[in-house]
Amino acid sequence: MHADTAAPALPRLLRAQEVAEQTGLSLPRIYELTRSGALPHVRLGRAVRYSPAAVSAFFEAGGTGRWTSPGA
């Protein structure tokens, strides 16, 4: 990487509690949607995080469909 080239800023990933607060859903419901594979998420070791853009797109689409991990 060149010294004069700035790396693009990565979006801040959300925790399940933050997704629950922002959507008005209960934390158990967020966990259920995550376990079922419906809600887009990223696993970082044992941690599970959510992209704000992916979560917004999921709910804008009516919260339907099945999301699959790019690595699956």
DSSP file (Angstrom, degrees, kcal/mol; ACC not computed):
  #  RESIDUE AA STRUCTURE BP1 BP2  ACC     N-H-->O    O-->H-N    N-H-->O    O-->H-N    TCO  KAPPA ALPHA  PHI   PSI    X-CA   Y-CA   Z-CA
    1    1 A M              0   0    0      0, 0.0     2,-0.2     0, 0.0     6,-0.0   0.000 360.0 360.0 360.0 139.7    0.0    0.0    0.0
    2    2 A H    >   -     0   0    0      1,-0.1     3,-1.4     4,-0.0     0, 0.0  -0.518 360.0-125.2 -79.6 148.8    1.3    3.5   -0.8
    3    3 A A  T 3  S+     0   0    0      1,-0.3    -1,-0.1    -2,-0.2     0, 0.0   0.800 110.9  51.8 -63.7 -29.4    1.7    5.9    2.0
    4    4 A D  T 3  S+     0   0    0      2,-0.1     2,-0.7     1,-0.0    -1,-0.3   0.448  91.1  90.7 -89.6   1.5   -0.5    8.5    0.2
    5    5 A T    <   -     0   0    0     -3,-1.4     2,-0.3     0, 0.0    -1,-0.0  -0.867  67.8-149.9-100.6 117.4   -3.4    6.0   -0.3
    6    6 A A        -     0   0    0     -2,-0.7     3,-0.1     1,-0.1    -2,-0.1  -0.674  18.3-119.8 -86.1 137.9   -5.9    6.0    2.6
    7    7 A A        -     0   0    0     -2,-0.3     3,-0.1     1,-0.1    -1,-0.1  -0.503  37.3-101.3 -71.5 142.6   -7.7    2.7    3.3
    8    8 A P        -     0   0    0      0, 0.0     2,-0.3     0, 0.0    -1,-0.1  -0.376  40.6-105.4 -65.3 144.5  -11.4    3.0    3.0
    9    9 A A        -     0   0    0     -3,-0.1    -3,-0.0     1,-0.1     0, 0.0  -0.520  32.4-135.3 -71.2 132.7  -13.3    3.3    6.3
   10   10 A L        -     0   0    0     -2,-0.3     2,-0.1     1,-0.1    -1,-0.1  -0.652  24.6-106.9 -86.4 145.4  -15.0    0.1    7.3
   11   11 A P        -     0   0    0      0, 0.0     2,-0.3     0, 0.0    -1,-0.1  -0.411  35.9-106.5 -70.3 148.6  -18.6    0.4    8.6
   12   12 A R        -     0   0    0     -2,-0.1     2,-0.3     1,-0.0    38,-0.0  -0.596  35.0-133.8 -73.4 131.0  -19.1   -0.2   12.3
   13   13 A L        -     0   0    0     -2,-0.3     2,-0.2    38,-0.1    38,-0.2  -0.640  17.7-129.3 -88.0 146.5  -20.7   -3.5   13.0
   14   14 A L  B     -A   50   0A   0     36,-3.3    36,-2.2    -2,-0.3     2,-0.2  -0.624   9.0-130.2 -96.2 152.2  -23.6   -3.8   15.4
   15   15 A R     >  -     0   0    0     -2,-0.2     4,-2.0    34,-0.2     3,-0.3  -0.559  33.7-104.8 -89.0 162.8  -24.1   -6.1   18.3
   16   16 A A  H  > S+     0   0    0     32,-0.4     4,-2.6     1,-0.2     5,-0.2   0.887 121.5  55.4 -57.0 -41.2  -27.3   -8.1   18.7
   17   17 A Q  H  > S+     0   0    0      1,-0.2     4,-2.4     2,-0.2    -1,-0.2   0.892 107.5  49.2 -59.7 -40.7  -28.5   -5.8   21.5
   18   18 A E  H  > S+     0   0    0     -3,-0.3     4,-2.4     2,-0.2    -1,-0.2   0.888 110.1  50.4 -67.1 -39.2  -28.0   -2.7   19.2
   19   19 A V  H  X S+     0   0    0     -4,-2.0     4,-1.9     2,-0.2     6,-0.3   0.918 111.0  50.0 -64.2 -42.6  -30.0   -4.4   16.4
   20   20 A A  H  X>S+     0   0    0     -4,-2.6     4,-1.9     1,-0.2     5,-0.6   0.931 112.4  46.6 -61.1 -46.1  -32.8   -5.2   18.9
   21   21 A E  H  <5S+     0   0    0     -4,-2.4    -2,-0.2     1,-0.2    -1,-0.2   0.903 114.6  46.6 -63.5 -41.8  -32.9   -1.6   20.1
   22   22 A Q  H  <5S+     0   0    0     -4,-2.4    -1,-0.2     1,-0.2    -2,-0.2   0.778 120.3  37.6 -74.7 -26.5  -32.9   -0.2   16.6
   23   23 A T  H  <5S-     0   0    0     -4,-1.9    -1,-0.2    -5,-0.2    -2,-0.2   0.639 102.0-124.4 -99.2 -16.7  -35.5   -2.5   15.2
   24   24 A G  T  <5 +     0   0    0     -4,-1.9     2,-0.2     1,-0.3    -3,-0.2   0.560  68.3 129.7  81.6   7.5  -37.8   -2.7   18.3
   25   25 A L      < -     0   0    0     -5,-0.6    -1,-0.3    -6,-0.3    -2,-0.2  -0.563  64.6-100.9 -89.4 159.4  -37.5   -6.5   18.3
   26   26 A S     >  -     0   0    0     -2,-0.2     4,-1.9     1,-0.1     5,-0.2  -0.420  27.0-117.6 -75.6 155.4  -36.6   -8.5   21.4
   27   27 A L  H  > S+     0   0    0      1,-0.2     4,-2.4     2,-0.2     5,-0.2   0.905 115.6  54.5 -60.9 -42.8  -33.1   -9.8   21.8
   28   28 A P  H  > S+     0   0    0      0, 0.0     4,-2.3     0, 0.0    -1,-0.2   0.882 107.0  52.0 -58.6 -35.7  -34.3  -13.4   21.8
   29   29 A R  H  > S+     0   0    0      2,-0.2     4,-2.6     1,-0.2    -2,-0.2   0.894 108.1  50.6 -67.0 -39.4  -36.0  -12.7   18.5
   30   30 A I  H  X S+     0   0    0     -4,-1.9     4,-2.1     2,-0.2    -1,-0.2   0.926 111.6  48.4 -62.1 -44.1  -32.8  -11.3   17.0
   31   31 A Y  H  X S+     0   0    0     -4,-2.4     4,-2.9     2,-0.2    -2,-0.2   0.896 110.9  51.0 -62.7 -39.7  -31.0  -14.4   18.2
   32   32 A E  H  X S+     0   0    0     -4,-2.3     4,-2.1     2,-0.2     6,-0.2   0.924 110.7  47.6 -64.1 -44.9  -33.7  -16.7   16.7
   33   33 A L  H  X>S+     0   0    0     -4,-2.6     6,-1.8     2,-0.2     5,-1.3   0.856 113.8  49.4 -63.9 -34.5  -33.4  -14.9   13.3
   34   34 A T  H ><5S+     0   0    0     -4,-2.1     3,-1.1    -5,-0.2    -2,-0.2   0.946 110.9  47.8 -68.7 -49.2  -29.6  -15.2   13.5
   35   35 A R  H 3<5S+     0   0    0     -4,-2.9    -2,-0.2     1,-0.3    -1,-0.2   0.863 109.8  53.2 -60.0 -37.2  -29.7  -18.9   14.3
   36   36 A S  H 3<5S-     0   0    0     -4,-2.1    -1,-0.3    -5,-0.2    -2,-0.2   0.654 112.3-120.4 -74.7 -13.8  -32.1  -19.7   11.6
   37   37 A G  T <<5S+     0   0    0     -3,-1.1    30,-1.4    -4,-0.5    -3,-0.2   0.506  83.8 113.5  87.5   4.1  -29.9  -17.9    9.0
   38   38 A A      < +     0   0    0     -5,-1.3    -4,-0.2    -6,-0.2    -5,-0.1   0.899  62.8  63.5 -76.2 -41.1  -32.6  -15.4    8.1
   39   39 A L  S    S-     0   0    0     -6,-1.8    -2,-0.1    -9,-0.2    16,-0.1  -0.749  92.4-117.3 -91.0 122.8  -30.8  -12.3    9.5
   40   40 A P        +     0   0    0      0, 0.0     2,-0.3     0, 0.0    11,-0.2  -0.324  49.9 155.1 -59.3 133.3  -27.5  -11.4    7.8
   41   41 A H        -     0   0    0      9,-0.1     2,-0.4    -4,-0.1     9,-0.2  -0.958  37.0-131.1-153.3 167.9  -24.6  -11.6   10.2
   42   42 A V  E     -B   49   0B   0      7,-3.0     7,-2.8    -2,-0.3     2,-0.5  -0.991  15.7-144.8-126.6 133.0  -20.9  -12.1   10.4
   43   43 A R  E     -B   48   0B   0     -2,-0.4     2,-0.5     5,-0.2     5,-0.2  -0.876  14.2-177.7 -99.0 127.0  -19.1  -14.5   12.8
   44   44 A L  E >   -B   47   0B   0      3,-2.9     3,-1.8    -2,-0.5     2,-0.5  -0.832  69.9 -59.8-120.7  88.5  -15.8  -13.3   14.1
   45   45 A G  T 3  S-     0   0    0     -2,-0.5     0, 0.0     1,-0.3     0, 0.0  -0.625 119.8 -20.1  68.7-124.5  -14.7  -16.2   16.2
   46   46 A R  T 3  S+     0   0    0     -2,-0.5    -1,-0.3    -3,-0.1     2,-0.2   0.613 120.9  97.3 -88.2 -13.6  -17.5  -16.6   18.8
   47   47 A A  E <   -B   44   0B   0     -3,-1.8    -3,-2.9   -32,-0.0     2,-0.5  -0.513  59.9-154.9 -78.6 143.0  -18.7  -13.0   18.3
   48   48 A V  E     +B   43   0B   0     -5,-0.2   -32,-0.4    -2,-0.2     2,-0.3  -0.979  17.2 177.9-117.7 129.2  -21.6  -12.3   16.1
   49   49 A R  E     -B   42   0B   0     -7,-2.8    -7,-3.0    -2,-0.5     2,-0.4  -0.894  17.2-140.8-131.5 160.8  -21.9   -8.9   14.5
   50   50 A Y  B     -A   14   0A   0    -36,-2.2   -36,-3.3    -2,-0.3    -9,-0.1  -0.971  13.9-130.1-127.9 133.4  -24.4   -7.3   12.1
   51   51 A S     >  -     0   0    0     -2,-0.4     4,-2.6   -38,-0.2     5,-0.3  -0.697  17.1-141.2 -77.9 126.2  -23.7   -4.9    9.2
   52   52 A P  H  > S+     0   0    0      0, 0.0     4,-2.4     0, 0.0     5,-0.2   0.899 102.4  49.9 -55.5 -40.9  -26.1   -1.9    9.5
   53   53 A A  H  > S+     0   0    0      2,-0.2     4,-2.4     1,-0.2     5,-0.2   0.908 112.0  46.7 -65.5 -42.0  -26.6   -1.9    5.7
   54   54 A A  H  > S+     0   0    0      2,-0.2     4,-2.2     1,-0.2    -1,-0.2   0.889 112.9  49.3 -68.6 -39.0  -27.4   -5.6    5.5
   55   55 A V  H  X S+     0   0    0     -4,-2.6     4,-2.2     2,-0.2     5,-0.2   0.925 111.9  49.1 -65.5 -43.8  -29.8   -5.4    8.5
   56   56 A S  H  X S+     0   0    0     -4,-2.4     4,-2.7    -5,-0.3     5,-0.2   0.930 111.4  49.0 -60.2 -45.9  -31.6   -2.4    6.9
   57   57 A A  H  X S+     0   0    0     -4,-2.4     4,-1.6     1,-0.2     6,-0.2   0.890 109.1  53.8 -62.0 -39.5  -31.9   -4.2    3.6
   58   58 A F  H  <>S+     0   0    0     -4,-2.2     5,-2.6     1,-0.2     6,-0.5   0.932 114.2  40.1 -59.6 -48.2  -33.3   -7.3    5.3
   59   59 A F  H ><5S+     0   0    0     -4,-2.2     3,-1.5     1,-0.2    -2,-0.2   0.842 111.2  56.6 -74.8 -32.5  -36.0   -5.3    7.0
   60   60 A E  H 3<5S+     0   0    0     -4,-2.7    -1,-0.2     1,-0.3    -2,-0.2   0.809 103.8  55.9 -65.2 -28.7  -36.7   -3.2    4.0
   61   61 A A  T 3<5S-     0   0    0     -4,-1.6     3,-0.3    -5,-0.2    -1,-0.3   0.347 131.3 -96.6 -83.9   6.7  -37.3   -6.4    2.1
   62   62 A G  T < 5 -     0   0    0     -3,-1.5    -3,-0.2     1,-0.2    -2,-0.1   0.551  57.6 -81.3  92.2   7.6  -39.9   -7.3    4.7
   63   63 A G  S   <S+     0   0    0     -5,-2.6     2,-0.2     1,-0.2    -1,-0.2   0.802  95.9 126.2  68.8  27.9  -37.7   -9.5    6.8
   64   64 A T        +     0   0    0     -6,-0.5    -1,-0.2    -3,-0.3    -3,-0.1  -0.702  31.2  52.7-115.4 168.4  -38.1  -12.4    4.5
   65   65 A G  S    S-     0   0    0     -2,-0.2     2,-0.5    -3,-0.1    -4,-0.0  -0.152  77.7 -86.6  96.2 167.0  -35.8  -14.7    2.6
   66   66 A R        -     0   0    0     -2,-0.1     2,-0.3   -27,-0.0   -28,-0.2  -0.968  34.5-149.1-119.3 123.4  -32.9  -16.8    3.7
   67   67 A W        -     0   0    0    -30,-1.4     2,-0.4    -2,-0.5   -28,-0.1  -0.688   9.4-159.6 -90.1 140.4  -29.5  -15.3    3.9
   68   68 A T        -     0   0    0     -2,-0.3   -31,-0.0   -30,-0.1   -30,-0.0  -0.974  23.3-112.4-123.0 140.3  -26.4  -17.4    3.3
   69   69 A S    >   -     0   0    0     -2,-0.4     3,-1.8     1,-0.1   -27,-0.1  -0.380  22.3-126.0 -65.1 141.1  -22.9  -16.5    4.4
   70   70 A P  T 3  S+     0   0    0      0, 0.0    -1,-0.1     0, 0.0    -2,-0.0   0.778 112.1  51.4 -59.8 -25.0  -20.5  -15.8    1.5
   71   71 A G  T 3         0   0    0      1,-0.2    -2,-0.1     0, 0.0    -3,-0.0   0.467 360.0 360.0 -90.6  -1.4  -18.1  -18.4    3.0
   72   72 A A    <         0   0    0     -3,-1.8    -1,-0.2     0, 0.0    -3,-0.0   0.468 360.0 360.0 -82.2 360.0  -20.8  -21.1    3.1
